[in-house]
Amino acid sequence: MTGFELLPVATPGSTPVRVLTIAGSDSGGGAGIQADMRTFALLGLHACVAVTAVTVQNSLGVSGFQEIEPETVAAQIRTVTDDIGIGAAKTGMLASAEIIDAVVAQCAESGIGRDGSSPLVVDPVCASMHGNQLLADSALDTLRDNLFPLATLVTPNLDEVRLITGIDVVDVDSQRDAAKALFDLGPAWALVKGGHLRSCDHSPDLLYDGAEFVELTHRRIDTAHDHGAGDTLAAAIISALAHGFPVPDAVAFAKEWVTRGLAAAYPLGAGHGPVNPLWRVSGPY
């Protein structure tokens, strides 16, 4: 852990910082709310959850999923925020236009979002790493038009950038074009992740707030086991935001967290293993 300062942890018996993940479950335990909650716990935060869908998946892919009723998703958010309170929230798999609209309405009512008291990070999960579609085509417009303007930050990977903006990111120039296109959809900040930009020997992420670009680069980890990397990054970002970090600092913190998790990733089943935030308790990488 040399050179990397972790977040402060509450003393025993005192209430930790609270965060909320609004996302689907992963029965294989590598991504979704399971990845989020691992990161929250290992960073010393209390995790609250609004489940949007139950997936049937393992290390080889998603074979099915069941959506949760939109009213139930909204009720989970409302019940948690009314009683427990949260410092920040993130979205993951939202599955349908109806669920997205329910999340937008309830987050706005609960003060979650760029103009509220609790920052909101939108990880626009459109497809799994195996190529399985996790968001209906009809919901993409709802994601762009209704959820993005509520977001403090959006964090798409390059496949999601292509689906959302139509821009194929292949180099630094197209990455900047994509960041501008994402920002124009309404979030306060846009992050174009470069983990899938294989033409680079490093991992270049680009953050944009409409005025300036912030470039965040890190070593590329050579591993086939990167399941849940996007979820883990967004979870670490809101963990830092809930502690009062500015957005660029929160993203830089999360990028280091994920890089170390990738370095510690392990095989699981016959397919892709997960990012491993357990490096936090098993030793430095």
N, C-alpha and C positions, 0 to 999 in steps of 0.2 A: 504493500500500500504506500510505498515511498512516493512522495511528491503529489499525493492525491488526498485532499482533506475531505472526509466524509461529513454527512450532515449531523448536527447535534442530536443526541438521543435523550428523551425524557428520563428523569430519575424514576426509580421504581416507586409505584404508587401514584405518580402524577400522570395526567392525561397527555398522551402524545398528540402531535399534530395530526389532524384527520384529513383524509383525501377520499375521493370517490371515483371509482371506475364504472363506466356505463358501457358494457361490452358483453360478448358472448363467452360461453364456457368452452374449454377444450378438454375432451375426455382423456386425451393423451397427456395432459398436464404440461405441455410445452409452450403454449401461447395463450391468448385471451386473458380472462380474469385470473387464471392460475398464474401466468407469468407476471401479471400486474401485482398480485398479492405477494408473490415471492419478493419482488423488488421492494414494495412498500415495507414489508416486515423486516427485511435485511437492512433497510435504511432507517428503521426505527419509527415508522409512521403507522397509524391505525388505519386499516383499509375498510371502507364502506363500499358496497356493491349494488348496482342495479343491473340485473341480468336481462339481456335483450334476446338471447337465443341460446339453445342448448345444441351443441354440435356433436356429431358422431364421427370421431376422428382418432387416428393414431399417427405414428411416425410416417406413414405412407400417404396420408391425405385425408380429406373429408369425404365421407360417404353419405352424409345427410345432416340435416339440422331442422330443429323445430323452433319457430319464432314464439316469443312470449307476447301476449296481448299488449298492445300499445298502452292501454289504460293501466296495466299492471307495471309496466316499465316506468311510466310517469309517477305512479303511486310509490314505487320504491325510492325514487329521487326525492319526492316531496316528504316522505316519512323520515328519511335520513336527515335531510337538511333542516327540517322543522325542529327535530329533537337534538341531534348530535352536532350538526354544523360541520362545515368542511372548509379547508383552506384553498383547495383547488380540485379540479375534476378533469377527467379525460373521457373521450369516447373511443370505442373500438368498433367491433362488428355491430352494425345497426340493422342490417337485413332487409328493411323495407321502407318505402316512403312514409307509411303510416307511423312506424316506430320513430323515424327521424323527426317527423312533425311533432309527435308527442314529447320527444326529448327536447326539441327547441322550445316548445311552449312551457314545459315545466322548468327548464333551466332558466329561462327568462323570468319566470315567476319567482324562482328561488334565488335570484341574484347571481347566477352562474354565467360567466361569459365576459367578453371584453369590456363591457360597460357595467358589470356587476362587481360585487365584492370578492368573488372567487374566480380566478382565471380558469379558462377552459381550453384544453388542448384537444384538437380533433385529429385523430389518427384515422384517415378515411379508408377504412378497410373495405376494399372492393373484391379482392380475390386472395386466396391462400397462397403460400409460397409454392404449392404444388400445382397452381393454376385453377383450383376449384373456385367458381364464382360464389362470392359471399354477399353480394349486393345486387338486387334486381336492377335490370337496365332502367326501368321506369323510376328508380329511386335516385339515379345519378343527378338528375336535374334538381330534385329536392335537396340533395346534399349540397350542391353548388349554391342554389338560390336561397335556401333557408338556414342551413347549419353553418356554412362558412362565414357569413356575416356576423355570427354570434361568437366566433372563435377568437381567442387571444392568439393562438398559434395553430397552424395546420402542418402536418408532418407526413406527407405522402412519400412512398418510395417511387422509383422511376416508372414502374408499371402503372401505378395509380395516377401519377402525373399524366401519363399518356391517355388514360381513360378520362380523366377530368378535364384536361386542357387541350388534348389532341397534339401536344408537343412531344416529340421523341428526343429525349435528352441523350446526346452522344458526346458532348464536349462542354467546355466551360461556357461558351457563348450560348448554346441551347439551354444550359442549366440556368443561366441568367434570364433568358426569355421565359422559361417555365416559372421561375420565381415571380417575375412581374405578372404573368398571367394568373397565377394563384392569388397574389395580393389583390389583383383587380376584382376578385370574387368576394372580397370584403373582410378577410381576417385582419387583425392588427399586425401579425407577422406571418410570413410564409417560410417554411423550411423545405428545401429540395434535397433529400438525402441522396448521397452518392455511393452508397455501399454496393449498388448494382452496376456502377459505371466501371466495368471491367477494363476499359482502356487505360485507366489510371492505376499506377502502382501503389497508390495510397487511397484512403477513403475520404473524398471531398464532399462536405455538406455546405450548403449555401443558404444563409438566412437573410431575409429581406423585409424591411418595414416600410417600403414605399419611398424612402429617402436614401438609404445606404445599404450596401451589401456587407455582410459579415461572413467571411470564409472560415470554416472550421475543418481542419484536416487532421487526420490521424493515420497511424500505420494500418495497413490492411492485414487482417488476420486470415491466414490460409486454413480454412476449415470448411467442411461440408455440413457442420452442425450449427446452423444459425436459426433454427425454428424459434419464433417469438422475439426476434431482434427488434422489430418495430414496436411491438407492445412494450417491451422492456425499456426502450428508449423513451417512449411517451410517458410511461409510469415514472421513470427517473426524473423527467422534466417537471412533471407536476409536483413531485416530491420536493424538488428544489424551489419551484415557484411558491409552494405553500409555506416554505421557510423564508420567503421574501426576496429570493434572488431575482434580479432583472432577467428578462427573457434570454439575452445572449449568454449570460453566465449560467443560467439553468440548462441551456442546450449544451454548452461546453461541458458542464458537469456530467450530464447524461451521456454524452458521447464517450467520455472516459469510462463511465460505468459499463456501458455496453461493450466497449473494446476489451475491457478486462473480462467481461462475461464470455465473449467470443473466444478469448485465449484459453478460458477454462472449460469450454463447451465439451460435452461428452456424447458418445454414441448412445442411441436408444432405439430398440426395436430394429426393424429391417430398413428403415428410411433415415430421415434427418433427425438428429438429436437437437436438444434445445440449447440456447444461450444459458449460461450457468452463473447466476449471481451468487451462488454459494461460495465463489472465491472469497467473498466477504468474511466467511468464517473458516475457510479451509486453507487460506494462505495467499500470499501475493503472487501475481503473474506478471 
